[in-house]
């Protein structure tokens, strides 16, 4: 067995290199990676933006949305065996801090997260990983679906933070991958009407396909006025900002209903012009989302039962040898790309 990784050596540059086979320690499993989804954070590294935050981090291995097959089981591991198809939760918390002890381990400051320096990611043939963060997939789920549980978990956590329930009206600002996953999660939780906004018609068409009631192109329409019109002037019970840009963040207070909830999901860098008057006059609340916690079991059940068809967000599947093309296409063809997946034989 030889381990090969797609190593990022420069901006928009991968080199395939033989790397050491992982040593499977006590409490770990060895996993043959089969599918890796491309996340926005991976793309920020690939185009060089994240190197401003993590200088001198190259060479580096990207990829944290991973599904694979167990090839070795370490000492002391129970409930997993060789040949199991699995999903990998990419963050390993310390397990001891106040946040871990309270169950909110996504806030652990000592978390080891795949593809965040100094921890390499999953764009390699084999890895070893702590077994308690690895989840066996049911027979009717593929390793690609296992990889997609990671972005779906963000959507599930966002919907939970927004307390979406049967009959909720929802607006999602941004129809990228996380916007789509939030849409799927909100629909699964019983949202009655979902409005999605974006600047790309093909993404809005996909949102309608996935269950949105209305799609608004913010390049062609006044988003605030259109959402008011669609909600009879009331606004939405829950508003999700998933685009990760200042313009949509600024819109949230204008389109949320009195007494409603704003959930900030997108990763926004820099200042945002925001009218807090909309918040206190409406007595609305703002909640943040940082990754997720305790979502994988529910995500697996939702996908395995057919309640959520996560495969529908995939727009491209690329062989391992074309990893660089998968990243370039995601960056250069954004109108056509929602989620690219790299398949490792």
N, C-alpha and C positions, 0 to 999 in steps of 0.2 A: 504494500500500500504506500503510495506516494501522495503527499499533500501538496496541492498547488493553490496559490492565492492570486487574485487580481489585486495587485498592490498599486495604490495611487502614489506615483513618484513625482508628479508635477501637476499643475493646473490642467485639467481635462486630459490627463495622461495616466493610463494603466500599463503596468508591465506584469506579465504572468511569470511568477517565480515559484520555484520549489521551496517550500517552507517546512520546518520540522513537523512530524506527526505529533499530535497532542498526547501528552501523558495523562491517562484517565486516573484521577486520584480517588481516594475514598470519598464517597458521597457524590461522585460525579458520574456522568454517562458520556461516552464517545458518540458523536452524532455525525453521520454523513449528510452534509447539507445538500438539499435537493432544489429548494426554491428560495429566492431572496427578492423581496419587494424593494423598490426604490422609494425612499422617503424624501421629503423636502429637505431634511437636514443633511442627507447624503448629497443631494444636489448642491447645497450651499458649500459643502466641502469641495465637491468636484469642480465647481466654477471659481473657487478661490475665496469666496466671501467669508467662510468660517475660519480661514487661515488668519484672519485679522484677530480673531478671538483666541485661536489656538496656534500661535506661531511656532515654527520649528517642529511641527508634528509629523511632517513627511519623512520617510515613507510611512504609509498608513493603509489599513484595510477597512473599507467601508462596509455597510450593510448590517441592519439590526432587525429587519423583518424576515424571520427565517423559519422554514419548515424542513424537516429532514427525517432520517431513519437512524435508529440506534444501532451501532455496530459493536459496542462494548459497554458493559455495566460494571461500575466500580464497586468496591467493597462497601457493604452496608446499605446499598440502595434497594428499596423495595417498591413494588408496584410498577416497575418498568423492566422490559426485557429486550434482548437483541431482536431486531426486526420490527419493533414498534415504530409506527409513524408518529411523529411528535411535532408540536409547536414549541417554540422557545420564547419565554418572556425575557426581553433583553436586559432588564435591570435587575441586579442582584443587590438588595439592600443589606445593611449591616445586621439587622435583626435585633439590635440592642437599644437603639436610641428611643426617645419618647415617641417619635412618629411611627417607627416600626412597631413599638409596643402597643400603640393605639390603633394599629391597622392601616394608618395612612402612610405606608412605606414609600409611596411615590415622593414624599417630602424628605426622605432620608438624605442628609448631606454627604454621607459616605457611600452612596450607591455606586456600584460599578456597572456602567451602562455600555453595552456593545456599541462600537463605532463612535465613541466619544473619548478623545485622547485622555489618558494613555492606553485605553483598552481597544484592541482591534475588533473589527466586526466579522461578519459571517460570509463575506465573499471569498470563501475558500472551501476546499472539498471536505475537510474534516475539522471538527472542533471538539473540545471537551467542555462540559458545562455542568454547574451544580444541578443535581437531579430535582431538587425541590422547586426549581423554576422551569421545569420541563413538563409538558402536558401531553399525555397519550391521546391520539386522535381516534375517534370512532371509525369503524370500517368504511362508512360511507363518506368520509372526508379525505381529501387529498392533501399532500404536503403543501401545495400552493395555497389552498384554503387555510392551512395552518399558518403560513407566513402572513396571510392577510388578517389574521386575528389581531395583529399588533395595531394597525390603523383603526380597525373596528373597535378595539378597546378604547381608543381615544374618543370615538363617537359615543360609545356606551357610557363612559365616564362623564362626558359632557352632558348627555341627556339626563343622567342621574343628578348631576349638579344643578341642572335646570328644573329638576323635579317634573319632567314631562310625564303626563299621565293621560288616561282616557279622556278625550275631549279637548285636550290642550290645542291652542293655536300656536303655530311655530313659524318664525322667520329665520332663515339661514342666509347670512351674508357671505357668499363665497361658495362656488360649486367645484372646488378642487377635490382631491381625494378625501381630506378630512371633512369637508362639507358634505360629501356624498355619504361618508360613514355616519356622520351625525344625522343625516336624513334617514338612513336605514334604521338607526337606533331609535330615533324619535317615532318613526312609523311603527316599529315593533312594540314600543311602549304605549301605543294607542293614540298618538296625536291625530286630531280630527282634520286639521288643515295645515299644510306646510307650504310656505312661500319661499322660493329660493331666488337669490339674485347673483348675477355674475356679469362679466363683460364678453363672455364667449358663448355664442349661440349653441355650439355643439355640446358644451357642458350643460347648458340649460335644458337641452333636449334630453340628455341622459338623466337629469334630475327628474324630469317629467316621467320618463320611463321607470324610474325607481320609486315613484309614488308621490312626487310633489303635486300639489293641486295647481299651483301657479308658478311661472318663471318670469323674472323681470330682468331685462338687459339694461344695466345701469348706464351704458353708453348711449342708449336710445331713449330712455325714459328717466323721469325724475323719480328715483327710488322711493323717497319719503312720501311724495304725493301718491304714487301708485299703491304703496302698501296701505296708506290711509284709506284709499278708495276700496281696496280689496277687503279691508277689515271694517268697513262702515265707520271709519274715523276713529276706531278704538285702538288700533295697534295690536300687536301679538302678545300673547301671554308670556312667551319665552322667545328671546332673540339671541341667536348664536352668531358671534363674529368668528368666522373660520378662514377668512381670506388672509388675515395677518397684515393688514395695511391700515394706515391712519385714516383714510377716507371712510372705510366701512366702520371702523371703530367709532368715528364721530357720528355716524348715522344711527347707532344703536339707541341712543336716548330719545330720538325722534320717532322711532317706530315701535318702541315697547309700549305695552298697555299700562294704564294706571294700575299700580300694585303688582306689575309684572317683574320678570327677571331677565337680566342680561347676563349671558355667559360668554366670557372672553376665552376663546380657544386658540386663535391664531397667535403666532409668535411675532409680535410687533416690536421692532427696534426703533428707538427715537421717540420724540414727543408726539402727542396726539391732541389736536384742538377739540376739547370736549365741553359740552354744556352741562354742568352739574345741576343747573336749575331744572332741567328735565327730570333729573333723578329725584330731587327732594319734592318738587311739585307733584310728581306722579307717585311718590313714595315707592319707587322701584328699587331693586337691589342689583348689585353687580357681583358676580362670582367668577373667580378665575379657575382655569383648568391647567394642571401641570401633569402631563402624561396620564396616568391611571393607576388604580390599584384594585386588586381582587376581582378583575373582570374576566380573566381567561375562561374559567369554568362556565360562566354564563354565555360568553361569546361562542364557545364550542357547542353548547346546547342549542343556541339560537341558529347556528349554521347547520348543525347536524339534523335538526328538526325541520329545516326548510323555512323557518320563520324569517331568516335573513339570507338572501342569496348574494354572498359577498363576491363571488366570481364576476358579477356584472360590472364591477368597477375597473376590471382589468382591460387595458386598451392595447397592450403589447407584451408578448412573451419572447424572450431572446435567449439563445444558447450562451453558455458561459464564455465562449470565445468572443462573443459580440458584446461583452459587458460595456466596453467603451461606447459602442454605438447606442446601447440602451440608455446610457446616461446622456449622451449628446442629443438623442432624439427627444428625451424628456425635457431638456433645456431649450432646444431649438424649435420644437414642434408642440408648444404648450397648448395650442388650440385643439390638437388631436389627442393629447396625452392626459389621462387622469392617473393611471397607475401602470407602470412598467414592471415586469417581473423577469428576473434572470433565472434560468433553469440550469442547474448543474448536474450533469450526467454522473 
